[in-house]
Amino acid sequence: MKDLKYLKLLSEQFPNIPAVSTEIINLKAILNLPKSTEHFLTDLHGEAEAFKYMLKTASGVIEYKIDQIFEDKLTDTEKRELATLIFYPKTKMKELEERGGIPPEWYKEALDYMVQISQEVSSIYTRSKVRKALPEKFAYIIEELLHIKEGDPNKKDYKAKILTTIIEVGQAREFIIALSELIQTFAVDKLHIIGDIFDRGPTPDVIMDFLKEHHNVDVQWGNHDILWMGASLGQQALIATALRVALRYGNLEFLEEGYGINMRPLARFAMNHYQNLEEEIYQPRLINRELDENEIKIMSQMHKAIAVIQFKLEGQLIKKRPEFEMNEALYLEKIDYEKGVLNLGEKKYQLTDKNLPTISPEDPYSLSEWEEEVIKQLSYSFKNNDKLQEDVRFLYNNGSMYKKYNGNLLFHGCVPMAENGDFSEVEVDGEKYSGKKLMDFFDDIIRRSYSNQEAEAEFKDWLWYLWRGELSPLFGKDRMTTFLRYFTDEEEDKLYQENMNPYYQARENEYICKKILVEFGLDPETGHIINGHTPVAEKKGESPVKGNGRLLVIDGGISAAYHEKTGIAGYTLTYSNTKMRLISHEPFISKKNALHKDSRDTISATEVLKFKQPQKIADTDIGKKLSEDVEYLMQLLEAYKDGIIREKYN
């Protein structure tokens, strides 16, 4: 008998024939349960309220269930009322109470409807899994209600008495909240975040709090995630960049209150060196909010100060790491400081901001003593910040460069390619990496940078490359023109043009998509590539479906900064046991608006794939693992029967 050593270890858990037989029966039954629903989101960019709402609604899954259950029983308005009660139960009931109170009849009807929805969304799970998710104080009652069949004459009065008693003892409100949370939990089992939790939006820290509490989530890192992951490790160019981006969008509050980063050293330095700041480029870009004049002034000064520090630190890094091949971005040494001119080849561009008091023309990348002290204190604040370190630890433990899951390939940006469709190569220490091997190389670098934080800085330097390097799978462009946008005002000569990696054109081709799936060991006929990173300009007619359906782009612009460009508020994807649906969303305005509008939040839902037969757990990655477990358990059963391993009884 093979694997006898493993079987003996397994026998410690299942010591006799009845024990192993019970587990085999249990696992084989589980394999025949329906596949649970997966939910895909990407490019959240700090928009916590919009993100939370998408989780609460399960991107329309809950409203879809309400339609199925109450198709002819409720009007569209009543369905919407029921949906918003599930999304925001506390606020909804508070509003009703303020309007004149909630009668017992309302509570009984609401409870009845929510029990029916709870039964539907939990029906595909084992009783054990459902039981573990139930709130302790109502666990017994909810479990009883979940297993009463609708229309069962023997339990009709039993169910009615439970509901009326809940109301009589004053627990209806708390019970509705508990059922709402249960429905939200079981409407979607698996959550995939395909990158870019950070950047632009005001509350990425709040998003991280939600993800850490989620029961089943994975993350495929985006370039903005790597930016903060590297910054948390003390990589100074990334610290400066993270702060510059936050200040650019006026997100000082999240830095100071969300993560408790001490911004005073930077503020003091900025007020001393950039008192009379007139350039609009440094003023915060505010979306749907306002700041007073003094706040804008100090934020603008800090913005410029950290931008100059960033460009200096990046120059140092480019010179230190010639293998990054980024000499084009050594802009500070290409300035004629007396004339205020940037020399790029034969072209000369007037600087829009010539007030650069901390830059030495002889050594433009050196930090002044005060700048050195500022970045030193900021580094300390990043590296010793408990909240940030906890969030970043979660990203390392639950994240990856890419993920293969249930036959699909998930990654944020691209697989770098050449114009001819070949995978691009990156050479490091004489070894060449491309395609899947390149993704694995970077995944390894990222993990080593975290697990061995006292090691040489070269690992952390690669994190900076992943943020903005030409062949970074997370960046996907030939260059980053941030410096040029800050210091020139020239639209001509395509000065600000950042060319997308050829991957983004090639992915329109089904052959290329299948080639990538094969490269990662997936079935090219049934698998899908699921991407984020590039907002889909739907209002210009762009489709999120590429490669004849083999690739799906679900970054439609959740971030408020993208709404004007995309015309919508993002795409999400749901993958149930019967179909894969691509959903487009209206912009999330506010919780109040979501509660009171009559229309749904989803603009459209497109069936990307419909299965001829509903998928079971046996068809999933988890199912494959369970099937392997069954095989070993069957071997153990035979070993007991043949006397190779002796049974144990207490």
C-alpha positions in Angstrom: 0.0 0.0 0.0 1.4 3.4 -1.0 1.7 6.4 1.3 1.6 4.1 4.4 3.3 6.8 6.5 0.8 9.4 5.6 -2.1 6.9 6.2 -0.8 6.2 9.7 -0.8 10.0 10.4 -4.3 10.2 9.0 -5.4 7.4 11.3 -4.7 9.7 14.3 -7.6 11.9 13.1 -9.9 9.0 12.0 -8.9 6.1 14.3 -11.4 3.5 13.1 -13.7 2.3 10.4 -16.9 4.2 11.6 -14.9 7.5 11.8 -13.3 7.2 8.4 -16.6 6.0 6.8 -18.4 9.0 8.3 -15.9 11.4 6.8 -16.0 9.8 3.4 -19.8 10.0 3.4 -19.6 13.7 4.5 -17.0 14.7 1.8 -18.8 12.9 -1.0 -22.0 14.6 -0.1 -20.2 18.0 0.0 -18.8 17.4 -3.5 -22.4 17.3 -4.8 -23.4 20.6 -3.3 -23.7 23.6 -5.7 -20.6 25.7 -6.3 -20.8 28.9 -4.2 -20.7 32.4 -5.7 -17.5 34.3 -6.3 -17.4 38.1 -6.4 -14.7 40.0 -8.2 -13.8 43.7 -7.6 -10.8 45.7 -8.5 -9.3 49.2 -8.4 -11.1 50.4 -5.3 -8.7 53.3 -4.9 -9.7 54.3 -1.4 -13.4 54.6 -2.1 -14.6 52.8 1.0 -18.3 53.8 0.9 -18.7 52.7 -2.7 -16.8 49.5 -1.9 -18.9 48.7 1.2 -22.1 49.2 -0.8 -21.0 46.8 -3.5 -20.3 44.2 -0.8 -23.6 44.8 0.9 -25.5 44.4 -2.4 -23.2 41.6 -3.6 -23.2 43.5 -7.0 -26.9 42.9 -7.5 -26.9 39.3 -6.4 -29.3 40.0 -3.5 -31.7 41.9 -5.7 -31.5 39.1 -8.2 -32.5 36.6 -5.4 -35.4 38.9 -4.3 -36.6 38.9 -7.9 -36.5 35.1 -8.0 -38.3 34.5 -4.7 -40.9 37.3 -4.9 -41.3 37.6 -8.7 -45.1 38.0 -8.6 -45.7 38.6 -4.9 -44.1 42.1 -4.6 -44.0 45.2 -6.7 -40.7 46.7 -7.9 -41.0 49.4 -5.3 -41.6 46.8 -2.5 -38.6 44.8 -3.8 -36.4 47.8 -3.6 -37.6 48.6 -0.1 -36.8 45.0 1.0 -33.4 45.2 -0.6 -32.4 48.5 1.1 -33.6 47.0 4.4 -31.1 44.2 3.9 -28.3 46.7 2.9 -28.8 49.2 5.7 -31.1 47.7 8.3 -30.2 50.0 11.2 -30.6 53.2 9.2 -33.8 52.0 7.4 -35.5 51.1 10.7 -34.4 54.2 12.4 -36.0 56.3 9.6 -39.3 54.3 9.9 -39.3 54.8 13.7 -38.8 58.5 13.3 -41.7 58.7 10.8 -44.2 57.5 13.4 -43.0 54.1 14.7 -43.0 50.5 13.3 -46.1 48.4 13.7 -45.8 44.7 14.6 -47.3 43.8 11.3 -44.4 45.4 9.5 -41.9 43.5 11.6 -43.6 40.2 11.0 -43.8 40.7 7.2 -40.2 41.9 7.1 -39.0 38.9 9.2 -40.9 36.5 7.0 -39.5 37.8 3.8 -35.9 37.9 5.2 -36.2 34.3 6.5 -37.2 33.2 3.0 -34.2 35.0 1.5 -31.9 33.6 4.2 -33.1 30.1 3.3 -32.4 30.6 -0.3 -28.8 32.1 0.0 -27.8 29.5 2.6 -29.3 26.5 0.9 -26.1 25.6 -1.0 -23.9 25.3 2.1 -23.6 22.6 4.7 -25.4 23.0 8.0 -22.0 23.0 9.7 -20.8 26.0 7.7 -24.1 27.9 8.2 -24.0 27.2 11.9 -20.5 28.6 12.3 -21.7 31.9 10.6 -24.7 32.4 12.8 -24.7 35.1 15.5 -24.3 33.4 18.8 -27.3 35.0 20.6 -29.8 34.0 17.8 -28.1 30.9 16.5 -30.6 28.3 17.6 -33.7 30.3 16.5 -32.2 31.2 13.1 -31.1 27.6 12.5 -34.7 26.4 13.2 -36.1 29.0 10.8 -33.7 28.2 8.0 -34.8 24.5 8.0 -38.5 25.1 7.9 -39.7 24.4 4.4 -42.0 27.1 3.0 -45.5 25.8 2.9 -44.9 22.9 5.2 -48.3 22.5 7.0 -46.8 20.8 10.0 -44.5 23.7 10.7 -46.7 26.6 9.7 -47.9 27.5 13.2 -44.5 26.8 14.6 -42.8 29.3 12.3 -45.5 31.9 12.9 -45.2 31.6 16.7 -41.4 32.1 16.5 -41.8 35.3 14.5 -44.5 36.7 16.7 -42.6 35.9 19.8 -39.5 37.6 18.5 -41.6 40.8 18.1 -43.3 40.4 21.5 -40.0 40.2 23.4 -38.6 43.2 21.6 -36.0 41.5 19.6 -37.3 42.1 16.1 -34.9 45.0 15.3 -31.8 43.0 16.4 -33.1 39.9 14.6 -33.6 41.8 11.3 -30.0 43.1 11.6 -28.7 39.6 12.2 -30.6 38.2 9.2 -29.3 41.1 7.0 -25.7 40.3 7.9 -26.4 36.6 7.3 -27.8 37.3 3.8 -24.9 39.5 2.9 -22.4 36.8 4.1 -24.0 33.9 2.2 -25.0 35.8 -1.0 -21.3 35.6 -1.9 -18.8 33.1 -0.5 -15.5 34.1 -2.1 -14.3 37.7 -2.6 -11.5 38.4 -5.1 -9.9 41.9 -5.0 -7.8 42.3 -8.2 -5.6 45.1 -7.0 -5.3 48.8 -6.2 -7.0 49.2 -2.8 -4.9 52.4 -2.3 -4.6 55.8 -4.1 -6.9 58.8 -4.8 -9.8 58.0 -2.5 -9.9 59.2 1.1 -10.3 56.0 3.1 -8.2 52.9 2.0 -7.6 52.2 5.7 -11.4 51.6 6.1 -11.4 49.2 3.1 -8.5 47.3 4.7 -10.6 47.0 8.0 -13.4 45.4 6.0 -11.2 43.0 4.1 -9.5 41.8 7.3 -12.9 41.0 8.7 -14.2 39.2 5.6 -14.6 35.5 5.9 -13.0 34.5 2.6 -10.9 36.9 0.5 -7.8 37.0 -1.6 -5.9 39.9 -3.2 -4.0 40.2 -6.4 -1.6 43.1 -5.8 -1.8 46.2 -7.9 0.9 48.9 -8.4 -0.7 51.2 -5.8 -0.8 48.3 -3.3 2.9 47.6 -3.9 3.6 51.4 -3.4 2.2 51.2 0.1 3.7 47.8 0.9 7.1 49.0 -0.1 6.6 52.3 1.8 5.7 50.4 5.0 9.1 48.6 4.7 10.9 52.0 4.7 11.7 52.2 0.9 12.1 56.0 0.9 11.3 56.7 -2.8 8.0 54.8 -2.2 7.3 56.7 1.0 7.7 60.0 -0.7 5.5 58.9 -3.7 2.7 57.6 -1.4 2.6 60.9 0.5 2.7 62.9 -2.7 -0.2 61.0 -4.2 -2.2 61.4 -0.9 -1.5 65.1 -0.7 -2.3 65.6 -4.4 -5.9 64.4 -3.7 -6.1 66.3 -0.4 -6.1 63.1 1.8 -4.2 64.4 4.7 -6.8 63.2 7.1 -6.4 59.5 6.2 -2.6 59.9 6.6 -2.8 61.4 10.1 -5.9 59.9 11.5 -6.3 56.7 9.5 -2.7 55.6 9.9 -1.4 58.1 12.4 1.6 59.1 10.3 3.4 62.1 11.8 3.2 64.8 9.1 4.5 67.6 11.3 8.2 67.3 10.2 7.1 67.6 6.5 4.8 70.5 7.3 7.4 72.5 9.2 9.9 72.0 6.4 7.4 72.9 3.7 6.4 76.1 5.5 10.0 77.2 5.8 11.0 76.6 2.2 7.9 77.1 0.1 6.2 80.0 1.7 4.9 81.8 -1.4 3.5 79.1 -3.5 1.5 80.2 -6.5 1.5 77.2 -8.8 -1.9 75.5 -9.1 -0.3 72.1 -9.9 0.3 71.7 -6.1 -3.2 72.5 -5.0 -5.1 69.4 -3.9 -7.6 67.9 -6.4 -10.7 67.7 -4.4 -13.6 65.4 -5.4 -17.0 66.0 -3.8 -15.6 67.9 -0.8 -14.0 71.2 0.2 -11.1 72.5 2.3 -10.6 75.9 3.7 -8.0 78.3 2.4 -5.4 77.6 5.1 -5.7 73.9 4.7 -5.2 74.2 0.9 -2.2 76.4 1.4 -0.3 74.1 3.8 -1.3 71.0 1.9 0.1 72.6 -1.3 3.3 73.5 0.4 3.7 69.9 1.7 2.8 68.6 -1.7 5.6 70.4 -3.4 8.1 69.6 -0.7 7.5 65.9 -0.9 7.4 65.9 -4.7 10.9 67.4 -4.9 12.1 64.9 -2.3 10.6 62.1 -4.4 12.3 63.2 -7.6 15.6 63.3 -5.8 15.2 59.9 -4.3 14.1 58.4 -7.6 17.2 59.9 -9.3 19.4 58.3 -6.7 17.8 54.9 -7.2 18.0 55.1 -11.0 21.7 55.8 -10.8 22.2 53.0 -8.2 20.3 50.4 -10.3 21.3 50.8 -14.0 19.7 47.4 -14.7 16.3 49.2 -14.4 17.2 51.1 -17.6 15.4 54.2 -16.6 18.0 56.9 -17.3 15.4 58.8 -19.3 13.8 59.8 -16.0 16.9 61.5 -14.7 15.3 64.9 -15.2 17.0 67.0 -12.5 20.4 66.8 -14.1 18.8 67.9 -17.4 17.8 71.3 -16.1 19.6 74.6 -16.7 18.9 76.1 -13.3 20.0 79.6 -14.3 17.7 79.8 -17.3 14.9 77.7 -15.8 14.9 75.3 -18.8 14.6 71.6 -19.1 16.8 70.1 -21.9 15.5 66.9 -23.4 17.7 66.1 -26.4 17.4 68.9 -28.9 14.2 70.2 -27.3 14.1 72.9 -24.5 11.1 73.4 -22.3 10.5 76.3 -20.0 10.0 75.2 -16.4 6.6 76.2 -15.0 8.1 76.3 -11.5 11.6 77.6 -11.2 11.5 78.0 -7.4 13.7 75.0 -6.4 15.6 76.3 -3.4 16.7 72.8 -2.0 18.2 71.6 -5.3 21.9 72.0 -5.8 22.7 72.3 -9.6 26.1 70.6 -9.0 24.5 67.6 -7.2 20.7 67.8 -7.9 19.8 64.4 -6.4 21.4 65.0 -3.0 19.0 65.7 -0.1 19.5 68.8 2.0 20.2 68.2 5.7 16.6 69.2 6.5 15.2 66.9 3.7 17.3 64.0 5.1 15.8 64.6 8.5 12.3 64.8 7.2 12.5 61.5 5.2 14.2 59.8 8.2 11.3 60.8 10.5 8.7 59.8 7.9 10.5 56.4 7.4 10.3 55.8 11.2 6.6 56.7 11.2 5.9 54.3 8.4 7.9 51.4 9.7 6.7 51.7 13.3 3.0 52.3 12.6 1.0 49.4 14.1 -2.1 49.9 12.0 -0.2 50.2 8.7 2.0 47.2 9.5 -1.1 45.1 10.3 -2.8 46.1 7.0 0.4 45.4 5.0 0.8 42.0 6.8 -2.7 41.1 5.6 -1.8 42.0 2.0 1.4 39.9 2.1 -0.4 36.9 3.7 -3.5 37.0 1.5 -2.1 38.5 -1.7 -0.1 37.4 -4.7 1.0 38.6 -8.2 -1.6 36.4 -9.8 -4.0 33.7 -8.8 -5.4 30.6 -10.5 -8.8 29.8 -9.1 -11.5 27.5 -10.5 -9.9 27.5 -14.0 -9.6 31.3 -14.2 -6.5 33.5 -14.1 -6.6 36.6 -12.0 -4.0 39.4 -12.1 -4.1 43.2 -11.9 -2.2 44.6 -14.8 -0.6 42.6 -17.6 1.8 39.9 -18.7 4.5 42.1 -20.3 4.7 41.4 -24.1 6.6 42.6 -27.1 4.9 43.9 -30.2 5.1 40.5 -31.9 3.1 38.8 -29.1 6.1 37.2 -27.4 6.5 37.5 -23.7 9.0 40.2 -22.8 12.1 39.2 -20.9 13.7 40.7 -17.8 17.3 39.7 -17.2 18.5 39.6 -13.6 22.0 38.3 -12.7 22.3 36.5 -16.0 18.9 34.7 -15.8 16.0 35.6 -18.1 12.4 35.8 -16.9 9.3 36.0 -18.9 5.6 35.1 -18.8 4.6 33.1 -15.8 8.3 32.8 -14.7 8.5 36.6 -14.6 5.4 36.8 -12.4 6.8 34.1 -10.1 10.1 36.0 -9.9 8.4 39.2 -8.8 6.2 37.3 -6.4 9.3 35.8 -4.8 11.0 39.2 -4.6 8.0 40.8 -2.9 7.8 38.0 -0.3 11.5 38.1 0.4 11.4 41.9 0.9 8.9 41.4 3.7 10.2 38.2 5.3 13.8 39.4 5.5 13.4 43.1 6.2 17.0 43.5 7.4 18.4 42.1 4.1 20.0 44.2 1.4 17.8 47.0 0.1 17.9 45.4 -3.4 14.6 43.6 -2.8 12.9 46.8 -1.8 14.3 48.6 -4.8 12.5 46.0 -7.0 9.2 47.1 -5.3 9.9 50.6 -6.6 10.5 49.1 -10.1 7.2 47.2 -9.8 5.5 50.6 -9.1 6.7 52.3 -12.3 9.2 50.1 -14.3 8.6 49.5 -18.0 8.3 45.7 -17.7 6.5 45.7 -14.4 3.4 43.5 -14.7 1.7 45.9 -12.3 2.4 49.2 -14.2 2.2 48.2 -17.8 3.5 51.4 -19.5 6.8 52.4 -21.0 7.4 55.3 -18.7 5.8 57.5 -16.0 5.7 61.2 -16.9 4.9 62.6 -13.4 7.9 65.0 -13.3 7.1 66.4 -16.7 3.4 67.1 -15.8 4.6 69.0 -12.7 7.3 71.2 -14.3 6.3 71.7 -17.9 3.2 73.0 -19.7 3.7 71.4 -23.1 1.1 69.2 -24.7 3.0 69.1 -28.0 5.6 66.5 -28.9 3.6 63.9 -27.0 5.7 65.0 -24.0 3.2 63.4 -21.5 2.4 60.3 -23.5 2.8 57.1 -21.6 2.5 54.1 -24.0 0.7 51.1 -22.8 2.5 47.7 -23.0 1.6 45.8 -26.2 -0.3 43.4 -24.0 -3.2 45.8 -23.9 -3.7 45.7 -27.6 -2.8 42.0 -27.9 -5.5 41.0 -25.4 -8.2 41.9 -27.9 -6.9 38.8 -29.8 -8.4 35.4 -28.7 -5.2 33.6 -29.7 -3.1 35.7 -27.3 -5.5 35.2 -24.5 -5.4 31.5 -25.0 -1.6 31.6 -25.2 -1.5 33.3 -21.8 -3.9 30.7 -20.2 -1.7 27.9 -21.5 1.4 29.6 -20.2 -0.2 29.5 -16.7 -1.3 25.9 -17.1 -5.0 26.6 -17.6 -7.5 25.3 -20.1 -7.6 27.8 -23.0 -11.1 26.7 -24.0 -12.9 27.2 -20.7 -10.6 29.5 -18.7 -10.9 33.3 -18.4 -8.4 36.0 -17.7 -9.8 38.6 -15.2 -8.0 42.0 -15.2 -8.2 45.3 -13.5 -5.9 48.4 -13.8 -7.2 50.1 -16.9 -10.6 51.9 -16.7 -13.0 50.9 -19.4 -14.3 54.0 -21.2 -17.8 52.6 -21.8 -19.2 56.0 -22.9 -16.7 55.9 -25.8 -18.0 52.4 -26.8 -15.2 50.4 -25.2 -16.1 46.9 -24.2 -14.8 45.2 -21.0 -15.0 41.8 -22.9 -11.8 41.0 -24.8 -10.4 38.1 -26.8 -13.8 36.8 -27.9 -14.9 36.4 -24.3 -11.6 34.9 -23.0 -10.6 38.1 -21.0 -12.7 40.4 -18.8 -11.7 43.8 -17.6 -13.6 44.8 -14.5 -12.0 48.2 -13.8 -14.8 50.5 -15.0 -14.0 53.2 -12.6 -15.2 52.7 -9.0 -13.0 55.6 -8.1 -14.8 59.0 -8.3 -11.8 60.4 -10.2 -12.6 58.1 -13.1 -16.3 58.7 -13.5 -16.0 61.5 -16.0 -13.7 59.3 -18.2 -15.7 56.1 -18.0 -19.2 57.3 -17.8 -20.1 54.6 -15.2 -18.9 53.6 -11.7 -17.2 50.4 -12.4 -17.7 46.8 -13.4 -17.8 43.9 -11.1 -18.1 40.2 -11.9 -20.1 37.4 -10.2 -19.5 33.7 -10.8 -22.2 31.4 -9.5 -23.0 27.7 -10.0 -25.0 28.5 -13.1 -23.5 31.6 -14.8 -20.8 34.3 -14.9 -22.3 37.8 -15.0 -20.5 41.1 -15.7 -22.3 43.9 -14.0 -22.0 47.7 -14.6 -22.8 50.1 -11.9 -24.1 53.6 -11.5 -21.9 56.0 -9.4 -22.4 55.6 -5.7 -23.5 59.1 -4.5 -24.2 58.5 -0.8 -25.8 56.1 1.6 -28.8 58.4 1.8 -29.2 58.4 -2.0 -28.9 54.5 -2.0 -31.7 54.3 0.6 -34.2 56.5 -1.1 -33.8 56.1 -4.8 -36.4 53.9 -6.6 -34.0 52.5 -9.3 -31.4 49.8 -8.9 -27.7 50.5 -8.7 -26.8 48.1 -11.5 -27.0 49.6 -15.0 -26.8 46.2 -16.8 -25.8 42.6 -16.2 -24.3 40.6 -19.1 -24.1 36.9 -19.1 -20.5 36.1 -20.0 -21.0 32.4 -19.6 -23.9 30.1 -18.8 -23.3 26.5 -17.9 -25.3 23.7 -19.4 -25.4 21.9 -16.1 -25.1 23.8 -12.8 -21.6 23.5 -11.4 -21.0 21.5 -8.2 -18.2 21.7 -5.6 -16.7 18.7 -7.3 -16.0 21.0 -10.4 -14.0 23.5 -8.3 -10.4 23.7 -7.0 -11.7 22.9 -3.5 -13.6 19.9 -5.0 -10.3 18.6 -6.5 -8.7 18.8 -3.1 -11.7 17.1 -1.4 -11.6 14.3 -4.0 -7.9 13.7 -3.2 -8.8 13.6 0.5 -11.5 11.0 -0.3 -9.0 8.9 -2.2 -6.7 8.8 0.8 -9.6 8.1 3.2 -10.6 5.2 1.0 -7.0 3.8 1.2 -7.2 4.2 5.0 -10.5 2.3 5.0 -8.9 -0.5 3.1 -5.9 -0.5 5.4 -8.2 -1.0 8.4 -10.2 -3.8 6.6 -7.0 -5.6 5.6 -5.4 -5.2 9.0 -2.5 -3.2 7.7 -3.4 -0.4 10.2 -5.1 -1.4 13.5 -8.3 0.4 14.6 -8.4 2.4 17.8 -11.4 2.8 20.1 -11.6 4.8 23.3 
